[in-house]
Amino acid sequence: MTNVYNNILELIGNTPMVRLNKITQELPSAVFAKLESMNPGHSTKDRIALHIIENAERKGLLKPGSIIVETTSGNTGFSVAMVSIIKGYKCILSVSDKTKPEKIAYLKALGAEVYVCPANVPAEDPRSYYEVAKSIAARTPGSIYINQYFNELNIDAHYQTTGPEIWEQTEGKITHLFACTGTGGTLSGSAKYLKEKNPDVKIIGVDADGSILKGYFDTGKINKDEIKPYQIEGMGKNLIPGALLFDKVDSFVRVNDEMAAYRTREIAIKEAIMGGYTTGAVTQGLLQYAKEYPFKKEDVVVLIFPDHGSRYISKVYSDEWMAQQGFTHNCVHNYEEVFKTQYVK
Ligand SMILES: Cc1ncc(COP(=O)(O)O)c(C=O)c1O
């Protein structure tokens, strides 16, 4: 038999890369999107869930029925729940109350036990989803805590898979990599591999307006005044994640909720790629960067598209939601005009 797999986990990784043709048509360079939505759990987080759990298995830390605990804004939860089912573990997740009810239902459908925690409390607050996950892991014997923000295996998963895939898919021609940073694992692990192959590859992180990561990169200091609520899930932080290797990053770009939302919709309508909110964010980051540092014809640019748009139907793909946010230039069929008149500076 060919193209037959023993279980869903064998489908993780080796995601396709597709050229963007319309949204980037004003740029002279080739731009490719790595479609992490094509992982079986529909996001890049499948890679880290599998890598971290298999590492714990190799160390003998897990037995059938062991408990895997994680804090997650959604995607890592889907991936940990999926891996747990196939491998016979129980999955307990703490999520932020910014998480949409359908995401929580999805996690529960995959057998996870879910704790919903307030998003707008400091990370060290006992009610934060970090602290809740930590305390569940600490009081549950025989459990492991994935701890994606501070686990170097998060970086290693991308160093071993995403980075080499990008290098091979571009035949070593990549000149720029853009990725949104949440834990920073995707960007850091890929960057570490790519810089080993060619130190001249430029690595650009995309941060959210309301997060401290870009400010920390620029100044080496945490500026608490930069912290404010924002809508984009999965990127940006109010703490400095240990999985973000700032020394592998060349620049950071900061994008806002509104522009990232329009770009997400624009990618769907122009490229027929249904991406998540950070798909729009990373593309917006690219376009902002290109204004400051124009690309050359021979540049080969890669964007990580982290997850699938089906998770955002009642959010960024909902005209009602867009209107509630005051994103009133939501002219789904008229993006050219929106971007040319209102936003392109
Ligand atoms: C939708 C989405 N985009 C981007 C990211 C950022 O990836 P990383 O945590 O590897 O920086 C995440 C991480 O949670 C995510 O869920």
PDBQT file of the ligand as one rigid body, heavy atoms in Angstrom, charges set to zero:
ROOT
HETATM    1  C1  LIG A 401      -2.187  31.070  15.797  1.00  0.00    +0.000 C 
HETATM    2  C2  LIG A 401      -0.774  31.164  16.261  1.00  0.00    +0.000 A 
HETATM    3  N1  LIG A 401       0.077  31.890  15.551  1.00  0.00    +0.000 NA
HETATM    4  C3  LIG A 401       1.370  32.045  15.933  1.00  0.00    +0.000 A 
HETATM    5  C4  LIG A 401       1.845  31.450  17.076  1.00  0.00    +0.000 A 
HETATM    6  C5  LIG A 401       3.277  31.700  17.483  1.00  0.00    +0.000 C 
HETATM    7  O1  LIG A 401       4.081  30.549  17.443  1.00  0.00    +0.000 OA
HETATM    8  P1  LIG A 401       5.239  30.376  18.491  1.00  0.00    +0.000 P 
HETATM    9  O2  LIG A 401       4.613  30.076  19.823  1.00  0.00    +0.000 OA
HETATM   10  O3  LIG A 401       6.046  29.244  17.989  1.00  0.00    +0.000 OA
HETATM   11  O4  LIG A 401       6.006  31.657  18.569  1.00  0.00    +0.000 OA
HETATM   12  C6  LIG A 401       0.973  30.677  17.846  1.00  0.00    +0.000 A 
HETATM   13  C7  LIG A 401       1.424  30.095  19.104  1.00  0.00    +0.000 C 
HETATM   14  O5  LIG A 401       0.664  29.821  19.994  1.00  0.00    +0.000 OA
HETATM   15  C8  LIG A 401      -0.360  30.517  17.427  1.00  0.00    +0.000 A 
HETATM   16  O6  LIG A 401      -1.231  29.781  18.136  1.00  0.00    +0.000 OA
ENDROOT
TORSDOF 0
